[in-house]
């Protein structure tokens, strides 16, 4: 019982860490570790920031994410222990609008209280992590079964959840064949391979990987690919070529660890004009002809369909996105939650248009990040100043987002 109480207390501290203020900034790299909590803070309104990785702020320290910088706006502080808005960062990386809708439903039905205000930014991931109407229906059925199934008391305890986490980590460790990180870094010269690739010696780099591929599992190939992509982010067509080359060389990525690289391929594809959807579909067909088993994987099926029937796929995704955004707005209205919608700093045109359409349709406050960032970004230098990898804002970019949201929030 003492152990269970201790674990629940630790969980409370971690959870409230996303709502807490900072007494002093101490870290530029580690998320959450150096947060000093104010255990008792009074506030006038409770705000939940909902969305994807731009809300989560996964590419920066947590105190540089826009929700925390919004919380720390000087105008938010009323006294030593009181603020106008207490803000919870409830963003999840790669969350699409359907997943955000499910989060909102959970917040309304399961949390102790409803938020006064919901700030939403999402929709871009619908293109990168699409869910079909059939999958949405199947997901609803699964949720219903889960809700109707009562867990045993033991499985609701923190002790069981710690046990389950340890079991999962042991499984993950076994998938690395017991190779430690130090052993991996020493025996697998990733940096050298990445450098070789960046210098244009692609075949040589692949040969270096081939000599070691029998020892290391697919997750390591993904790591190399991501590192190479990081070095080529401003050459979007090249990112597409490199990613397809990797999947041709290592088709097992379709079965194991290829979801994130293909996610990044989609981002790059939509921001270049050299390579067409038909060319990518043809390349995927070529890979399938050499490795028929990849056609059985959900990753291959999803991305092949997306490129093979691009226009139809985009139309379906856009309809689904609008449907989910309207459902979010309707649910907030029904539960007396003031919804604030913002758009993306980068030119995710489909998502930005849908967000503006729903904001206008429901007469909602709207934060136009895109307009502000487009006025600030005039060349490659300023782009790198305000936007980091994969169109995520830099620390300074998140500060601008927080300032933009504050201009709307302060009047609510």
Secondary structure, 3 states (H helix, E strand, C coil): CHHHHHHHHHHHHHHHCCCCCCCCCCCCCCCCCCCCCCCCCEEEEEEEEEECHHHHCCCCCHHHCHHHHHHCCHHHEEECCEEEEEEEEEECCCCCHHHHHHHHHHHHHHCCCCCCEEEEECCCHHHHCCCCHHHHHHHHHHHHHHHHCCCCCHHHCHHHHHHHHHHHHHHHHHHCCCCCHHHHHHHCCHHHHHHHHHCCCHHHHHHHHHHHCCCCCHHHHHHHHHHHHHHCCCCHHHHHHHHHHHHHHCHHHHCCCCHHHHHHHHHHHCCCCCCCHHHHHHHHHHHHHHCHHHHHCHHHHHHHHHHHCHHHHHHHHHHHHHHHHHHHHHHHHHCCCEEEEECCCCCCHHHHHHHHHHHHHCCCEEECHHHHHHHHCCCHHHHHHHECHHHCECHHHHHHHHHHHHHHHCCC
